Amino acid sequence: MQRNSNGMWPMVIIIFNLPQWLCMKRKFMMLSMLIPGPKHQGNDIDKYLTPLIEDLKDMWSEGVKVYDGHMEESFKIKAMFFGTINDFSTNGNLFWYSIKGKYACRICEDNTDWVQLEHGMKSVFLGHRWFLPSKHHYWEWRKAFNGRIEELRAP
């Protein structure tokens, strides 16, 4: 989406206090905003999210009075921020974490297994086998990975 000249970032609110089979249905999802393209917003994405976060804080602490048409009565609704689903670069922008260089993995941090390519000067991240079950057959595969048997475990 970053290289797409007409990119948009949809911000969708999902109602989670419904049964599992209902909460991910389209009619229970609300499009709260579209963050416009044509350029990648980078670190400026927080200026779009600030009003949404402020509204969610108010909805959690004070609640908002709403009307239930089926029951024909009013009640206070509360809301909270539960989580995000986003790509790696957006993750870095949202949580102010560097996604470049040798410590780009938020899970591994200082234990990130990386190598810098000689001619391209790019960082290549290894250690993907860390997160596999201990008996997985990929642990022994040298050729398909970095030429050595993986001995480290996930942090």
C-alpha positions, -999 to +999 in steps of 0.1 A: +000+000+000+029+024+006+039+024-031+003+027-043-003+063-054-040+060-045-036+043-011-061+046+018-058+033+053-093+022+066-098+024+104-125-001+113-142-005+147-155-039+156-180-047+183-165-075+205-192-080+231-212-101+207-210-139+202-179-149+182-198-159+151-213-123+149-185-099+159-166-104+126-197-100+104-197-069+081-229-055+097-212-052+131-181-034+118-180+004+116-157+024+093-146+052+116-123+070+092-102+067+061-067+080+063-061+095+028-032+089+003-016+095-021+016+095+001+025+071+029+017+091+061+047+078+080+051+092+115+022+117+109-004+090+112-009+100+149-025+133+139-053+112+123-056+089+152-056+115+180-093+124+177-103+087+177-082+080+207-096+110+226-132+098+218-124+063+230-110+076+262-142+096+268-163+066+259-144+044+284-143+068+314-177+085+311-196+064+285-220+078+259-258+077+262-273+059+232-308+047+223-317+011+217-345+011+192-355-026+198-358-022+236-370+014+232-348+026+260-315+046+265-283+032+280-247+042+285-223+025+261-186+022+268-157+015+244-120+006+246-091+001+223-085-036+219-058-040+193-046-034+157-041-054+126-015-038+104+016-043+084+052-041+097+059-006+087+027+007+101+034-011+134+067+009+136+048+042+130+020+035+154+041+024+183+071+047+176+095+018+171+124+017+146+117-008+119+150-003+102+185-015+110+197-045+129+172-043+157+140-041+137+122-070+154+102-059+184+101-094+198+138-103+195+152-068+201+189-072+211+189-109+202+179-103+166+198-126+143+208-105+113+236-102+087+244-072+065+249-080+029+283-070+015+273-055-018+238-043-012+243-029+023+209-043+033+201-061+065+189-097+062+171-112+092+177-148+101+165-169+131+131-176+116+133-211+128+134-200+164+096-199+166+090-234+152+083-263+175+115-280+188+109-312+168+102-295+135+122-308+105+133-273+094+157-271+124+181-294+106+179-278+071+211-260+065+209-254+027+174-238+027+184-212+054+218-198+064+241-229+061+240-238+097+219-258+121+197-235+143+206-239+180+189-208+195+154-207+208+128-180+206+132-151+231 
